[in-house]
Amino acid sequence: MTYIAKPRLHHPSLIKNKAGYTRRDYEGAVSTLCAGCGHDSISAAIIQASYELDVLPHQIAKLSGIGCSSKAPTYFLGASHGFNTVHGRMPSVMTGANLANKNLVYMGVSGDGDSASIGLGQFAHIMRRGVNMTYIVMNNGVYGLTKGQFSATADKGSISKKGVANSDESIDLVSLAILMGATFVGRSFSGDKHQLVPLIKAAMDHKGAAFLDVISPCVAFNNHPGSTKSYDYVREHNEALNRIDFIESRDEITTSYDPGTLTTVQQHDGSLLRLRKLGEDYDPSNKVAAMKRVQEGMQDGEVVTGLLYVDPSPKDLHHHLNTVDAALNTLNDADLCPGPSALDRINASLR
Amino acid sequence: MPQAIAAVNDFVVKFANVNGSGSASANELFARAILRMGVPVSPRNIFPSNIQGLPTWYEVRVTEKGHLGRRGGVDMMVAMNPQTWAEDVKEIEPGGYLFYDSTKPMPASMFREDINIVGVPLTAITNATYSDARQRQLFKNIIYVGALSVLLDIDDNEIKKLFGEQFKGKEKLLDSNVKALNLGRDWVKQHVEADQVKLKVRASNNVGDRIFVEGNNAAALGAVYGGATVCAWYPITPSSSLAEAFQAHCKKLRHDKETGKAKYAIVQAEDELASIGIVIGAGWNGSRAFTSTSGPGISLMTEFIGLASFAEVPAVIVNVQRGGPSTGMPTRTQQSDLLSCAYASNGDTKHVLLFPEDPGECFDFTADALDLADRLQTPVFVMTDLDIGMNHRLCKPFHWDEQRVIDRGKVMTAADLDAGKNFGRYLDVDGDGIPFRTYPGTHPTKGAYFTRGTTKDEYARYSEEGAVYVRNMERLQKKFHTAARIAPQPIRYSSPKPTRFGVIYFGSTNPSMVESLEQLEASGNHVNALRVRAFPFAQSVEDFIHEHDRVFIVEQNRDAQLRTMLMSEFVLDGRKLIPVLHYDGTPITARFITADIEKKLGQLKVVSFEKKAAS
């Protein structure tokens, strides 16, 4: 049995959020991933973000594909329905789930093998359809469950644990997501929760296709010298453009990094995304500039992180399809079945 | 003078045209006019995988008796395509008729001596009247309909009424079509003797209140009535018109009157994998969802079908079957996806299949499939085919019971959970193998579970323990037996005389089989027949087989797929089940079935199975 239950009793002094839940209420089962796996830090960030957003735990649906990353949803949001789908096809299942009930918060969790190799097609299409979701790729550049093969996000020239250099070009999911029409695109590092947690919160709050590429080192197979997805490499080459300070109309997020200049992005729902610039002048609402900056970073060997692109007025798939306000899965017979008299008219038109 | 076939309300006219020339609507007009005279017709498109330029045919069987299967043979060929002239002329029955455009003189060698030739200078008439190239092309078609209406005694008032309906509010178009029709009519009246063609249509009263509709359109309407809210699909012949019809029906029937907003969502996905993934996501989340596809699409969907089956998520897949394998014959019909659907995906999987016989059952079964998928929490296939799906077929009017309500199956609500009901997602509480499920978002603290394609215990917890796995697989088997009880039951046709021979068949074979049964009965070959309407098979199917010494299994594929399934599901001696197989891509005919069964009956009557076994 790899399923391990946590004690259900919570300490009475745990602080409840506005929804009346403690942080523990957003946790899942005990992780069975390797000790030190970046994925566990991302799970912790998802728990923290959900808790801080005051979202009701059962109002989140979490979906994943296959792989180490896709196992992660077992380890967070235990009160939410989850769906571990098939390899590389989580996006279509999440699209269908979202169509059925637009009122839940959708959290898709995938890996670099799941999204950039077998699932590249579905990854591209869920972005261009604008499904209202948060899509997180726990990106470690390697196949963990099958013991260390390169994935499609492994950088060209990076060295495997067995000492082999990767000769294929890497797929940059951030660039692809922007190109495919995602309306919120960020990158972060599993080792930087101060940047990651607010990014996840903002992504969950975004009313469109939100994508986060989170570099998440694989301690078992991709954390050695020569790897470009190791803790050391990412720490050294992390070029953070900004950190989200807070989302106005929500509680302030306390942050622990150096103050910089501030910029705000007003979103369609009136909320303000306040970004703290960390270095250069960077405008994340400029799609072309975002593409350029990400490509420049790749050229220079930087891991460019932060909120890279945001469309402040996103439109989602339900908007495109002009669906009714009620969730489709709540429509009843009267809504759905036109009845015998309409059928009589149809019969008459077919004679 | 050659012999001349004489027939009233019982003949076949075949139109040979060039794809994209506008002939389809003219030919349909021809068929509908006869229908309006109260005479049943059964038209079939025989078309290429092409938009413009390749040959296409339209075959109309005029049938007073209402035999709606393909008859085979051609009594009159309307040869409008020079490309296929030779084979078209060859296909005409001796004593039949060749109708052609006689504008240019043709050498005698191009014709046959044993058929009757009717030449009408269509191009000359057209060019003398119209100067615009497109008009010439379109109205030439109407002119030949006009000419044929005089030759065959088709009531031109019915044609004009049809024009009136088609061009309502477009008087100019109406007038120009009537004019073209009369050009053809007048020429024939002046130049052809009234009885030169002895095939005649005489007004009758055999159509009744039946409707004339394509199976794809009917299935789409069934999806609307059955409460489908999500449709995801990928274009593939011959199923594309199903999703398009669903869109058209929803536009009329499923928009909120006040806000104009849609009570449905349709996604044209990037491929069939995504289509079925979307359907499964929606089904998991409590919306009724379906996809429509054909054989190659099923091949792509199989991994997901296994997931939906093992994770127990409702999904409806309408498979409009075409000729396989691989790309096969995209525009020809077959019943060759039974095995690939019934046992789709890796591991021990079995799925529910429904076999509609005509558009009427396409409507019923698609609506039923949505109920069954929810009740059984599993994929349900509606196994139609190109012959039913893409041809207009006369069938009984659609019926919907006022009292009928959507049956969502076993869904536990927040109130149930609060009342303390024990929720185990894969727990068989009722002994029918069907567990309860919850929709995501139901309750803040109870009823959440993790859906997965891996093995799990009764409470949806991941487990690879052998005993847990076996328990789950046995419960799924039990659920499959439940499916056999609640799916559409077989329909039996009994011979008036006792017989030791039976026939089992399914789906679009029905009209030809019914006609064949009449022929067999008339020649003293008595057989009982059973039309199977679903898989898993009802117990009555096995009983039927045991009741007879020999059972012919009639199907439209090479490998006798239904027979294979009967043998393995019921553990039967294959020698008892005699295959009758038609799989050249054309719809099976009564002529074929009768000839094949009579031949095989003849062989059987020489040495009986029991004697042979004893020797």
Contacts between the chains, C-beta under 8 A, distances in Angstrom:
chain1	res1	chain2	res2	distance
A	1	B	461	8.0
A	1	B	462	7.9
A	1	B	463	6.6
A	1	B	465	7.8
A	2	B	462	6.4
A	3	B	461	4.9
A	3	B	462	5.3
A	3	B	463	7.5
A	56	B	444	6.2
A	57	B	444	6.9
A	58	B	440	7.8
A	58	B	441	5.8
A	58	B	442	7.1
A	58	B	443	6.3
A	58	B	444	5.0
A	58	B	445	7.5
A	58	B	448	6.1
A	59	B	441	5.6
A	61	B	285	7.2
A	61	B	440	4.6
A	61	B	441	7.1
A	63	B	281	7.7
A	73	B	450	7.6
A	74	B	450	6.4
A	74	B	462	7.8
A	78	B	448	7.2
A	79	B	444	6.9
A	79	B	445	6.2
A	79	B	448	5.2
A	80	B	440	7.4
A	80	B	448	5.9
A	81	B	438	7.5
A	81	B	439	7.8
A	81	B	440	3.5
A	81	B	441	7.1
A	81	B	448	5.3
A	81	B	449	6.7
A	81	B	450	7.8
A	81	B	451	7.3
A	82	B	448	7.8
A	82	B	449	7.8
A	82	B	450	4.3
A	82	B	451	6.7
A	83	B	281	7.6
A	83	B	284	6.0
A	83	B	311	8.0
A	83	B	450	7.6
A	83	B	451	4.4
A	83	B	452	7.5
A	84	B	450	6.6
A	84	B	451	6.8
A	84	B	452	4.0
A	84	B	453	7.0
A	84	B	454	7.3
A	85	B	277	7.2
A	85	B	280	7.8
A	85	B	307	6.7
A	85	B	453	7.4
A	86	B	303	5.5
A	86	B	304	6.2
A	86	B	307	5.3
A	86	B	453	6.2
A	89	B	273	6.1
A	89	B	274	7.5
A	89	B	277	4.9
A	89	B	303	7.9
A	89	B	304	6.8
A	91	B	274	7.7
A	91	B	277	7.6
A	92	B	232	7.8
A	92	B	269	6.9
A	92	B	273	6.9
A	92	B	274	4.1
A	92	B	275	7.7
A	92	B	276	7.7
A	92	B	277	2.7
A	92	B	278	5.0
A	92	B	280	8.0
A	92	B	281	6.6
A	93	B	277	4.9
A	93	B	278	7.4
A	93	B	280	5.7
A	93	B	281	3.8
A	93	B	284	7.2
A	94	B	281	6.1
A	95	B	232	8.0
A	95	B	267	6.9
A	95	B	274	7.6
A	95	B	277	7.4
A	95	B	278	5.1
A	95	B	281	6.2
A	96	B	230	6.2
A	96	B	232	6.8
A	96	B	277	6.6
A	96	B	278	3.7
A	96	B	279	6.1
A	96	B	280	6.3
A	96	B	281	2.6
A	96	B	282	3.8
A	96	B	283	7.4
A	96	B	284	7.6
A	96	B	285	7.2
A	96	B	287	7.9
A	96	B	289	6.4
A	97	B	281	3.9
A	97	B	282	6.6
A	97	B	284	6.1
A	97	B	285	4.3
A	97	B	440	7.3
A	98	B	281	7.5
A	99	B	229	7.9
A	99	B	230	5.0
A	99	B	265	4.4
A	99	B	267	7.2
A	99	B	278	7.0
A	99	B	281	7.5
A	99	B	282	5.4
A	99	B	287	6.8
A	100	B	229	7.3
A	100	B	230	6.3
A	100	B	281	7.1
A	100	B	282	4.2
A	100	B	283	7.9
A	100	B	284	7.8
A	100	B	285	3.6
A	100	B	286	5.9
A	100	B	287	3.4
A	100	B	289	7.4
A	101	B	285	5.2
A	101	B	286	6.9
A	101	B	287	7.4
A	101	B	439	7.6
A	101	B	440	7.1
A	101	B	441	6.6
A	103	B	441	7.5
A	104	B	285	7.9
A	104	B	440	6.1
A	104	B	441	5.1
A	121	B	270	5.9
A	121	B	271	7.0
A	121	B	274	7.7
A	122	B	270	7.3
A	122	B	273	7.6
A	122	B	274	5.9
A	122	B	277	7.3
A	124	B	270	8.0
A	125	B	269	7.4
A	125	B	270	4.5
A	125	B	274	6.5
A	129	B	267	7.4
A	317	B	265	7.9
A	317	B	267	7.9
A	318	B	265	7.6
A	321	B	262	6.2
A	321	B	265	5.0
A	321	B	266	7.4
A	321	B	267	8.0
A	322	B	260	7.6
A	322	B	261	5.5
A	322	B	262	5.2
A	323	B	261	6.2
A	323	B	262	5.2
A	323	B	263	7.6
A	323	B	264	7.7
A	323	B	265	5.7
A	324	B	256	5.6
A	324	B	259	7.0
A	324	B	261	4.4
A	324	B	262	6.6
A	324	B	263	5.4
A	325	B	259	7.9
A	325	B	261	7.2
A	328	B	229	4.1
A	328	B	230	6.7
A	328	B	263	7.1
A	328	B	264	7.3
A	328	B	265	6.4
A	328	B	282	7.8
A	328	B	287	4.9
A	329	B	229	7.4
A	329	B	282	8.0
A	329	B	285	5.9
A	329	B	286	3.6
A	329	B	287	4.5
A	329	B	439	6.4
A	331	B	227	7.9
A	331	B	229	6.3
A	331	B	263	5.6
A	332	B	406	7.7
A	333	B	227	7.1
A	333	B	405	5.4
A	333	B	406	5.4
A	335	B	263	5.4
A	336	B	224	7.8
A	336	B	227	4.2
A	336	B	229	6.9
A	336	B	254	7.4
A	336	B	263	6.6
A	336	B	406	7.0
A	337	B	224	7.8
A	337	B	225	5.5
A	337	B	226	8.0
A	337	B	227	6.1
A	337	B	400	7.6
A	337	B	404	7.9
A	337	B	406	7.2
A	338	B	224	6.7
A	338	B	225	6.8
A	338	B	253	4.5
A	338	B	254	8.0
A	339	B	400	6.7
A	339	B	402	7.1
A	340	B	399	7.8
A	340	B	400	4.8
A	340	B	401	7.6
A	340	B	402	5.4
A	342	B	253	6.4
A	343	B	225	7.4
A	343	B	398	5.2
A	343	B	399	7.3
A	343	B	400	5.0
A	346	B	221	6.8
A	346	B	398	6.7
A	347	B	209	7.8
A	347	B	211	5.3
A	347	B	397	4.2
A	347	B	398	5.8
A	350	B	211	3.9
A	350	B	212	5.8
A	350	B	213	4.8
A	351	B	209	7.6
A	351	B	210	7.7
A	351	B	211	5.8
A	351	B	212	6.6
